[in-house]
Amino acid sequence: MQFVNKEEVKEAIKEYAIVEGKSIKFVKNDNFRVIAKCTGHKYCPFVMLASRIDRNQFTFAIKTLSLEHECTRVDRLGYCNAR
């Protein structure tokens, strides 16, 4: 899956976390890559790695994605807002 920029990747991950009710943390977040992991359980296998396709373009692509969770649903999410 490809995204226009880094903000689109982060927004998609946040939307996924809200729909699924999972607590996800951005471990690495710089201009070239975004790494997100689940914080609901210590050994939860969820991981998402997205990085730039090319250094000259701002287009991001998901390189690694594991949607498996071993944690339970979370009721309160810190990044959930009215928007």
NORBEL-V781862 format. One record per residue. RES is the residue in one small letter. OMEGA is omega in degrees with one decimal (NA if undefined). NEAR is the number of other ideal C-beta (glycine too) atoms within 10 Angstrom. D_CENTER is the distance of its C-alpha to the mean C-alpha in Angstrom with 1 decimal. Layout:
res: {RES | RES}
omega: {OMEGA | OMEGA}
near: {NEAR | NEAR}
d_center: {D_CENTER | D_CENTER}
//
This chain:
res: {m | q | f | v | n | k | e | e | v | k | e | a | i | k | e | y | a | i | v | e | g | k | s | i | k | f | v | k | n | d | n | f | r | v | i | a | k | c | t | g | h | k | y | c | p | f | v | m | l | a | s | r | i | d | r | n | q | f | t | f | a | i | k | t | l | s | l | e | h | e | c | t | r | v | d | r | l | g | y | c | n | a | r}
omega: {-178.6 | -179.4 | -176.2 | -178.7 | -177.1 | -179.1 | 177.9 | 178.1 | -179.5 | 179.5 | 178.6 | 178.5 | 178.0 | 178.5 | 176.4 | -178.8 | 179.8 | -179.2 | -177.9 | -179.4 | -178.0 | 177.9 | -176.2 | -178.6 | 175.7 | -176.6 | 179.9 | -175.9 | 177.8 | -174.6 | -175.6 | -177.9 | 176.3 | 177.8 | -179.9 | 178.1 | 178.6 | 178.6 | -178.6 | -178.8 | -174.6 | -176.5 | 178.4 | -174.1 | -179.3 | 174.3 | 176.8 | 178.2 | 176.0 | 178.9 | 179.4 | 176.5 | -178.8 | -179.6 | -176.5 | -179.1 | 177.7 | -178.7 | 178.5 | 175.9 | 177.1 | -178.8 | -179.1 | -179.9 | 174.6 | -175.2 | 180.0 | 176.4 | 172.7 | -178.9 | -179.8 | 179.7 | 179.9 | -178.5 | -176.8 | 178.1 | -176.1 | -176.6 | 176.4 | 179.9 | -176.8 | -179.4 | NA}
near: {9 | 11 | 18 | 10 | 13 | 19 | 11 | 15 | 24 | 18 | 12 | 16 | 18 | 17 | 10 | 15 | 21 | 14 | 8 | 14 | 15 | 21 | 18 | 23 | 14 | 15 | 13 | 12 | 13 | 9 | 9 | 10 | 15 | 23 | 17 | 23 | 18 | 24 | 15 | 19 | 14 | 8 | 7 | 18 | 13 | 22 | 16 | 22 | 17 | 23 | 17 | 17 | 12 | 8 | 7 | 7 | 9 | 13 | 13 | 24 | 14 | 16 | 12 | 10 | 12 | 13 | 11 | 9 | 16 | 12 | 17 | 10 | 10 | 16 | 6 | 7 | 14 | 8 | 13 | 10 | 8 | 3 | 3}
d_center: {12.7 | 13.4 | 12.5 | 15.1 | 13.5 | 10.6 | 10.8 | 10.3 | 7.0 | 5.8 | 8.1 | 7.1 | 3.8 | 6.5 | 9.0 | 8.0 | 8.0 | 11.3 | 12.8 | 12.4 | 13.1 | 10.8 | 10.2 | 6.8 | 7.4 | 6.5 | 9.3 | 10.2 | 10.0 | 13.2 | 14.8 | 14.4 | 11.0 | 7.4 | 6.6 | 4.4 | 7.0 | 8.8 | 11.6 | 13.7 | 15.9 | 16.9 | 16.9 | 14.0 | 13.2 | 9.5 | 7.8 | 5.7 | 7.7 | 8.4 | 11.7 | 14.7 | 17.1 | 20.0 | 20.9 | 22.9 | 20.4 | 17.4 | 15.8 | 12.5 | 12.0 | 9.7 | 11.9 | 10.8 | 9.3 | 10.8 | 10.5 | 13.3 | 13.5 | 16.6 | 16.0 | 17.5 | 16.4 | 16.0 | 18.2 | 17.2 | 13.9 | 14.2 | 12.1 | 13.9 | 16.7 | 19.5 | 18.1}
//
